Amino acid sequence: MGDTTLPDEFEDINEVVSDEWESETTPYERVRHVIAHTYSPVSADTVAEDVRTSPKTARKHLNALADEGFVDTATGEHGGTTYQRSAESLVVEQAVDILEHVSTDELVTRIAEMRDQLNIYREEYGVDSPEEVTIDQTNQLLSETDSSQSNIDAETLQNWQTTRRNLAFANAALSIANAERFVDNDSRTTDGSIPV
């Protein structure tokens, strides 16, 4: 059928996309985008390479994001500063996403259901967390003793962990919704006007 090679301008599609990304965004936007998906510590040099800017510029924007609470900093093994997405910013992002898709009333109902499910797990396995079940089962196995505690299968263990995590995010979302309600109420005077 002929030559199947692509024209020169399409040889490196990644380069074309990267060039477009660089031309359509600021270094700050690129740094924020990259660090938003970075969950292990990285250096400013690594971020700079990924976002196509200088290490000095990347460090400036990373420090600004750290000041905003979006990034956590630490000292790396060679003494340099490392950066990663902060847990707080992840929680807030998840909570805001929940509030965009679930009404406050439905959220309250779901929170109650998740609490009930966690209580069922606690009663059935006689411990407060899935980690404790795993530790107990390991100890039983090592000591070769039988226990009245039920063995937990991997799927139930994962469901317990997921329910606990989802409850934490749902509680955060509900807290944000309640805080926003108080902020909205505090920003109005008794006659409904907004204070100056």
C-alpha positions as CSV (number, residue, x, y, z in Angstrom):
1,M,0.0,0.0,0.0
2,G,2.9,2.3,0.1
3,D,4.9,4.2,2.7
4,T,3.3,4.1,6.2
5,T,5.7,6.6,7.8
6,L,4.2,9.9,9.1
7,P,5.2,13.3,7.8
8,D,8.1,15.0,9.7
9,E,5.8,17.4,11.5
10,F,4.1,14.4,13.2
11,E,7.2,12.4,14.2
12,D,7.0,13.4,17.8
13,I,3.4,14.1,18.8
14,N,4.5,14.4,22.5
15,E,6.8,17.3,21.5
16,V,3.9,19.0,19.6
17,V,1.5,18.6,22.6
18,S,4.2,19.8,25.0
19,D,4.9,22.9,22.9
20,E,1.2,23.7,22.8
21,W,0.9,23.3,26.5
22,E,3.8,25.5,27.1
23,S,2.5,28.2,24.8
24,E,-1.0,28.2,26.2
25,T,-0.2,28.2,29.9
26,T,2.0,30.1,32.3
27,P,4.8,28.5,34.2
28,Y,2.7,28.9,37.4
29,E,-0.2,27.0,35.8
30,R,2.1,24.2,34.6
31,V,3.8,23.9,38.0
32,R,0.5,23.7,39.8
33,H,-0.8,21.1,37.3
34,V,2.2,18.9,37.7
35,I,2.4,19.1,41.4
36,A,-1.4,18.4,41.7
37,H,-0.6,15.0,40.4
38,T,2.6,14.5,42.4
39,Y,2.2,12.3,45.5
40,S,5.8,11.5,46.3
41,P,8.5,14.1,47.1
42,V,10.3,15.6,44.0
43,S,12.9,18.3,43.6
44,A,12.3,21.7,42.0
45,D,14.7,20.5,39.2
46,T,12.5,17.6,38.4
47,V,9.4,19.8,38.3
48,A,11.2,22.3,36.2
49,E,12.1,19.7,33.6
50,D,8.5,18.4,33.5
51,V,7.0,21.9,33.1
52,R,9.6,23.2,30.7
53,T,10.9,26.1,32.9
54,S,14.0,26.9,34.8
55,P,14.6,25.4,38.3
56,K,14.6,28.9,39.8
57,T,11.1,29.6,38.3
58,A,9.8,26.3,39.4
59,R,11.1,26.8,42.9
60,K,9.5,30.2,43.1
61,H,6.1,28.8,42.1
62,L,6.4,25.7,44.3
63,N,7.2,28.0,47.3
64,A,4.2,30.1,46.5
65,L,2.0,27.0,46.4
66,A,3.5,25.9,49.7
67,D,2.6,29.2,51.2
68,E,-1.0,28.6,49.9
69,G,-1.1,25.2,51.6
70,F,-1.3,23.4,48.2
71,V,2.2,21.9,48.5
72,D,4.1,20.3,51.4
73,T,7.8,20.7,51.6
74,A,10.4,18.5,53.2
75,T,14.2,18.2,53.3
76,G,15.4,15.5,50.9
77,E,18.0,12.9,51.6
78,H,20.7,15.1,50.1
79,G,19.6,18.2,52.0
80,G,17.6,19.9,49.2
81,T,14.0,20.8,49.5
82,T,11.4,18.4,48.1
83,Y,7.8,19.2,47.1
84,Q,4.6,17.1,46.9
85,R,0.9,17.7,46.9
86,S,-0.4,18.4,50.4
87,A,-2.9,16.0,52.0
88,E,-5.0,19.0,53.1
89,S,-5.4,20.2,49.5
90,L,-6.4,16.7,48.4
91,V,-9.1,16.5,51.2
92,V,-10.5,19.9,50.3
93,E,-10.6,19.0,46.6
94,Q,-12.4,15.7,47.3
95,A,-14.8,17.5,49.7
96,V,-15.6,20.2,47.1
97,D,-16.2,17.5,44.5
98,I,-18.6,15.7,46.8
99,L,-20.5,18.9,47.4
100,E,-20.9,19.5,43.7
101,H,-22.6,16.2,43.2
102,V,-24.4,15.4,46.4
103,S,-26.9,17.5,48.3
104,T,-26.3,18.2,52.0
105,D,-29.3,16.2,53.0
106,E,-28.2,13.2,50.9
107,L,-24.7,13.6,52.4
108,V,-26.1,13.4,55.9
109,T,-27.9,10.2,55.0
110,R,-24.8,8.6,53.4
111,I,-22.7,9.5,56.4
112,A,-25.2,7.8,58.7
113,E,-25.2,4.7,56.4
114,M,-21.4,4.5,56.4
115,R,-21.2,4.9,60.2
116,D,-23.7,2.0,60.6
117,Q,-21.6,-0.1,58.2
118,L,-18.5,0.6,60.2
119,N,-20.3,-0.3,63.4
120,I,-21.3,-3.7,61.9
121,Y,-17.7,-4.4,61.0
122,R,-16.5,-3.5,64.5
123,E,-19.2,-5.7,66.1
124,E,-18.5,-8.7,63.8
125,Y,-14.7,-8.6,64.1
126,G,-14.4,-7.3,67.7
127,V,-11.9,-4.5,66.8
128,D,-12.1,-0.9,65.8
129,S,-10.2,-1.0,62.5
130,P,-9.3,-3.2,59.6
131,E,-5.7,-2.9,60.5
132,E,-6.4,-4.4,63.9
133,V,-8.1,-7.4,62.3
134,T,-5.0,-8.0,60.1
135,I,-2.7,-7.7,63.1
136,D,-4.8,-10.1,65.1
137,Q,-5.0,-12.6,62.3
138,T,-1.3,-12.5,61.8
139,N,-0.6,-12.9,65.5
140,Q,-3.0,-15.9,65.5
141,L,-1.2,-17.4,62.5
142,L,2.2,-17.0,64.1
143,S,1.2,-18.4,67.5
144,E,-0.9,-21.1,65.8
145,T,-3.8,-20.5,68.1
146,D,-7.5,-20.6,67.2
147,S,-9.6,-17.6,67.9
148,S,-13.3,-17.0,68.1
149,Q,-12.7,-14.0,65.9
150,S,-14.0,-14.4,62.3
151,N,-11.5,-14.5,59.5
152,I,-11.8,-11.5,57.2
153,D,-11.6,-11.9,53.5
154,A,-9.7,-9.5,51.3
155,E,-12.8,-8.0,49.8
156,T,-14.4,-7.2,53.1
157,L,-11.1,-5.8,54.4
158,Q,-11.0,-3.5,51.3
159,N,-14.6,-2.5,51.7
160,W,-14.0,-1.6,55.4
161,Q,-11.0,0.5,54.5
162,T,-12.9,2.2,51.6
163,T,-15.9,2.9,53.8
164,R,-13.7,4.5,56.5
165,R,-11.9,6.7,53.9
166,N,-15.2,7.7,52.2
167,L,-16.6,8.6,55.6
168,A,-13.7,10.9,56.3
169,F,-14.1,12.7,53.0
170,A,-17.9,12.9,53.5
171,N,-17.4,14.4,57.0
172,A,-14.9,16.9,55.5
173,A,-17.5,17.9,52.8
174,L,-20.2,18.3,55.4
175,S,-17.9,20.4,57.6
176,I,-17.1,22.7,54.6
177,A,-20.9,23.0,53.8
178,N,-21.6,23.9,57.4
179,A,-18.8,26.4,57.5
180,E,-19.9,28.0,54.2
181,R,-23.4,28.3,55.7
182,F,-22.1,30.2,58.7
183,V,-19.9,32.4,56.5
184,D,-22.9,33.2,54.3
185,N,-25.0,34.0,57.4
186,D,-22.3,36.1,59.0
187,S,-21.9,38.2,55.9
188,R,-25.4,39.5,56.1
189,T,-26.9,41.9,58.6
190,T,-30.3,41.3,60.2
191,D,-32.1,43.3,57.4
192,G,-30.6,41.1,54.7
193,S,-28.1,43.7,53.4
194,I,-24.5,42.9,53.1
195,P,-22.2,44.8,55.6
196,V,-19.7,47.3,54.2
